């Protein structure tokens, strides 16, 4: 798969789907890589030009030194779009990917067709909690976080019925660069779009996992209510709801695109 280099950073990405089709960009959660969107790629690649990528510090992308901000993550998307000649794209981001989407909605709405924000919030947790996690990861690495991550990301029933899939996701989590993970924790800790949601004018869908302990449904409902043209949907599952309930997630995303007249 190709990569794009600019100003000391390398972004690893994957493009699929027919040339000339509308672009649809997927943006991963913290501690995952672009393969987390496989169920969506299978569903949408026939009709959309799909773009998946590993954010800085994750997967096969590079890990620039220092702590990151939402500005950095949003600028990475714009640079990648410019590199690929993407004038406008649909955008679907989960968790920190949803924070990146909110940044784009506020600062680069003219580059978006639609916005889908999944399992995220205008403000996720507290700065203090993310600073504590940064310190923990720098001291002990990611291994001590695995069991808690499993519980937050997936329901016990899904873990039982999809053991191999869950373990693959957690292996990718463990393979994440510690400093890259810490850098992105800083971006989450400082991101707060509550006062800026009303600036997001593009059609926006907020999708909640019904049992998500990280970003509960009420936070997604607040996103849908806070933007100018928002709608809300929920699907079964916890935080990584696109993997736990792919059929329901895909149906909600497709309905959103269709409702806005963006069916290819």
N, C-alpha and C positions, 0 to 999 in steps of 0.2 A: 504494500500500500504506500502511496506517496506521502511526502511531508513537505512542509512549507517553512522556509527559514526567513526570519526578518529580525533585525536588531537584537541579536543574541538569543533568540528563542526559536525553537522548532516545533511546529504543530503537525502531528500525524493525523491523517484524515482518510476518509473513504467516500467516494462518490459512486452512486448507483442510479439506475433508472434511465429512461430515454432522454436523449438530448432534446432540448426545446420544451420539455415539460416544466411546469412550475416547480421552483425549488422548495424543498422542505428540509429544514435543518433541525437535527436533534442534538441536545446538549445534556451530558451525563450528570449524575449525582456525584457527590463527594466520595472518593474511594472506589470509583468504578471506571470502566473504559468503554469505548464505543460499542462493544459487543452487547452491552446491556439492552440495546434497542433492536436486537434480532427479530423479536415478534412483530415489531412495527415495520421493520425493513421488508419482511416477507409480505406484509399486508399492503404497503404503499408504494413499493418500488416499481410496480407496473405502470403507475400513472403519475408519479412525481420524480423529479430529479433529486434524489436524497443525498444529503450531506451529513455524515457523522464524523466526529473528531474527538481526539483525546485532549482534554484541557491541559494547560501547562502543569507540570508536576505529576501527570498521570499517564498510564499506558506507555506508549512509545514516543510521547512528546517529551521535550526537554524540560529541565527544572531550572529556570532562571533563579539566581540567588535572591534571597530576601523574602519578605512577607508580601503577599499580594493583596490587591483591592478589587472591588467590583469594577472599577474603571479599567484595570488591567485585563480582566476577563472579558469585558465587553469589547474592548479595543482589539483583543485577539480575534473575536468573531468578525469584526469589521475588516481587519487585515486579511483574514482568510477569504471572506467574501470578495474583497477587492482582487486578491490573487486569482480567484476562480472566475472573475467577471460576473459575479452575482449582484445584480442591481437591487432586487427585492427577493425576499424569501418568507415563507411561512416559518415559524420558529416554535419548537416544542422543547421545553426544558424542565427537568425534574430536580427538585431540591435546590442545590446551589446552581443548577442549570436554570431553574426558575428565577433565581435572583439575577442571573445573567440576562434572562429574558426581560425582566422588569427594567434593568438598566438600558437595554436596547429600546424598550418601549418609551422610556423617558427621554433618552438622548439621541435615538436614531430611528424614530418611528417611521420616517419616510422610507426606510429600508425593509419594512415589514409589510407583508400581506395580512397575516393574522398572527396572534400570539396564543400559545397554550402553556399554561403554568401548572405543573403537576406537583403534588406533595411538597409544597413550598409555602412561603409566607412573605409578607412585606418585611418582617423582622423575625429571624429564626433564633430563638434562644437569647442569651445575654452575652455581652462582650466578655464578662468575667468567666463564664462557663467555657467559652471558646479559648480564652487565654489559658485556662487550666488544662484543656485538652492539648493545646500546643506544647505546654511544658511536659505533660505526660508522654506524648509521642516522642519528643526529643530525648527524654530520659530512658524510656522503655521500648520504643518502637510501637508498631501497630498490633502486634500479637495479643497484648492484653485486652484489646478492644473487640476482638472477634466475637466472643459470645454475646456481648451486649449489642453488637451490630446485628447479629443474626436475629435477636429478639425484636429489635426496633424495625428491622427491614421486612420481616416475613412473619406471618401467623404460624403457630405451631402446626396447624393442619397442612399448610403448604410445605413447611420443612419436612414433615413426615412423608408427604406424597411426591415431593420433587427434590429428594436428597441430593442427587447428582447435580442438578441445576443450581441449587443453593450453594453447594460446596465449590462449584466453579466460580460463582460470584465472589465468595469469600476468599478464594485463592487469588483472584484479581485484586481484591481489597488488600491482602497481605503483600502483594507485589508492588503496591503503590509506593513511590519514593517518599520516605518519611518527611523530608524537608518540603517536598511538593505538597504533601497532605497538610503539613503545618501551615504553609504559605496560604493555601486555600481556606483553611480554618480561619485565618485572619480576615480574609475577604468576607466570609460569612459573618464573623463577629462584628464587623464594622458596617455591614450593609443594613440600611434602614430606609425603605421606600414608602413608609406610611404617609409622609407628608407630600409625596410626589405621585401617588397612584392616580389622582385626578388628571394628571398630565398625559396619561396613556390613552390615546384615542383610537388605536387600532382594535378591531374586534378581538376580544380576549375570552378564552375559556379557562376556567380554573377547575382542575380535576383533583379530588381528594380520595385518598384511601380511607375507607370507612372506619378502619381500626388503627389508623396511623398515630402513634404516640409522639412522633417528632413534629409533625405539622397537622394537627387535628382538622377535621372538616370545617370547624368554625373559622379557622384562619383562611381557608380557601374561599369560603363564603364571603369573608371580608374583602378578599382580593376582587372577587367578581362584583361586589357592590361598590368598591372604591374606584375602579377604572370607569371610563366613560361608556364603554360598550361591552359589558361583561356578562357572562353566563356561567353557571355552576353545574358541575356533575360530580357524582361520587361513584366509586367502583369498589368491589370487595377487596380487602387486603390491607396491609400496613404500608410502610413508607415506599418501598419499591413496587408500587402498584401496577406499573406497566408490565412487569414480569409475573406478578401474582395473578392478575386478571387481564391477560392480553386481549381477549375477545371484547370485553366490556370497555377497556381503555381504547382500543382501536375504533370501536363503534362510536364512542363519544368524540374522538378526534375527527373521524370522518364526517360525523353529523355537523360538527363545528365548521369544517371546511366547506361542506355542502351548503350550509345555511348562509354562508357569506358569499355564495356564488363562485367558489373557487374549485369546483369540480373540474378536473381536466376534460 
